[in-house]
Every structure is written in C-alpha cells, then in structure tokens.
C-alpha cells in the first residue's frame, strides 16, 4: 500500500530561535571584533569580566565564547601581555572544569594560536569548537551558529524520541548504512531484545530472508521515490521465532528510514504484500 506524503508540508531543518544569548569573557582587544561579527545575527551578547565570573552564568546562556586574551583572575596583566602568552594550558584546565559542571554547554574558544594542545582538548569534549582570532569574522559567526543549530537539533531529536516512547509504538530509526540507531521500548519487547542490543544491528535482522527480499525490492524503492509504504511480512525475534507483522515504512531527508512495526493477524503469516 502506498501512502502519499502529506501535501504542503516541507520539513524545516534550519530554523533558528528569534534570540540566542552569547556570553563573552570580555577583553577590550576582542570586544569590537566580536560585536561587529554579530551585527546582523539574532544574538544577544553579554559579557563577563573573568572566566570565574562567567561560570556563575552558564545555566542562563546558550553559548560561551572565550577569547584568547582572557584571564581568570583580577591580575594586572594587560590584553597585550595576555596576547603574547600561550594560554592553551589555561583553556585546557578551564574547559575540563566547565565541561564537568555543564557538559552540554556549547563553548567556542577564540584563540590567538590554535595549538596542538588546545585542539586535543577541544576534540575531547562535545559541543566545543575553536576559531583562530585572525580568521575572518564570518568564520566565527558560522562556527557559533552551526554549533548552536546542531545543539538545538540534537535536543529536538531527544525530545522526539522521548515522545515516541510515550506513544507506545514499536519504532526503529535506521541510519543510511542500514544500522538501527534507535529502537523504542515497544519494539525491543516485540523482538525480544534487551537494552541497546539492537543499536547498530542491521534492520534486516528483524525479518526473515524472504521478507527482507520483499522489502528491498518493493518497499525501499517506493520510499526512495518519496512515498510511504505499508504492508505485511514476516518478522523474526532474536530467538529465531518468526511472526507476522505489519510494517509502515518512511524515509527521511538524509536517507534514514523509519520502521513502525506491529504484530499482524495470524492469517498474514507467510504473506509478503
């Protein structure tokens, strides 16, 4: 059975909120550079005098920008002095502290020099990026807006998956390489799987060989053309026991697949349609 896509619905991936808050650990040398970069962006820029002061506000912001010339104390070091000093070690230590307290906070370091030590630290933490201070302003804007957008979409995906669990449907989200990325609790129970046992498993293991051949020859080409497919085939539990299932199959823009699988009437057993 073919189900046409809903008319007039175009999923929007990049839809920024009207306003985001960027907290800049402020030094005069970088302030104008940063403010000019975000002149045309829906971003509110707030400042904190030191890293220590910034830590008190991390739960009220969307992103933290740490310039290369920042200091973490009230010393008499000037911006020029700081700029001439390798601050990588300080960033590494402070990143560890902040990421321990708020691991999901997006952080961008505006570095005078992108050193190997700094890059290793950035790669070690999720939602962390580094931009060279002398790179074009557009690079800074792109880095921060992309980081915030990925953060937003990840949070949205987690909420969406949580809502799937609440519906009670047996749902599997399959990535473009055919591996199961997400299996709802109902689907795990239906197929006799524990915990994350199905994650990374090829979707084909949920069905008999004949059912896989049918889905690959009939259902997947239909989905590839932008339609949704509904039909019956034979599922296979982790124990090897087979049972009739009704499958609703749809595709996402990135090539992922969404399976909704319900146990069918016994009369459908052995029939692929």
C-alpha positions, 0 to 999 in steps of 0.5 A: 500500500502506498501512502502519499506524503502529506501535501504542503508540508516541507520539513524545516531543518534550519530554523533558528530561535528569534534570540540566542544569548552569547556570553563573552569573557570580555577583553577590550582587544576582542570586544569590537571584533566580536560585536561587529561579527554579530551585527546582523545575527539574532544574538544577544551578547553579554559579557563577563569580566573573568572566566570565574565570573562567567561560570556563575552564568552558564545555566542562563546562556546558550553559548560561551565564547572565550577569547584568547586574551582572557584571564581568570583572575583580577591580575594586572596583566594587560590584553597585550601581555595576555596576547603574547602568552600561550594560554592553551594550558589555561583553556585546557584546565578551564574547559575540563572544569566547565565541561564537568559542571555543564557538559552540554554547554556549547563553548567556542574558544577564540584563540590567538594560536590554535595549538596542538594542545588546545585542539586535543582538548577541544576534540575531547569534549562535545559541543566545543569548537575553536576559531583562530582570532585572525580568521575572518569574522564570518568564520566565527559567526558560522562556527557559533551558529552551526554549533548552536543549530546542531545543539538545538537539533540534537535536543529536538531529536531527544525530545522526539524520541522521548515522545515516541516512547510515550506513544507506545509504538514499536519504532526503529530509526535506521541510519543510511548504512542500514544500522538501527540507531534507535529502537523504542521500548515497544519494539525491543519487547516485540523482538525480544531484545534487551537494552541497546542490543539492537543499536547498530544491528542491521534492520534486516535482522528483524525479518526473515530472508524472504521478507527482507527480499520483499522489502528491498525490492518493493518497499525501499524503492517506493520510499526512495521515490518519496512515498510511504509504504505499508504492508505485511511480512514476516518478522523474526525475534532474536530467538529465531521465532518468526511472526507476522507483522505489519510494517509502515515504512518512511524515509527521511531527508538524509536517507534514514528510514523509519520502521513502525512495526506491529504484530499482524493477524495470524492469517498474514503469516507467510504473506509478503504484500 
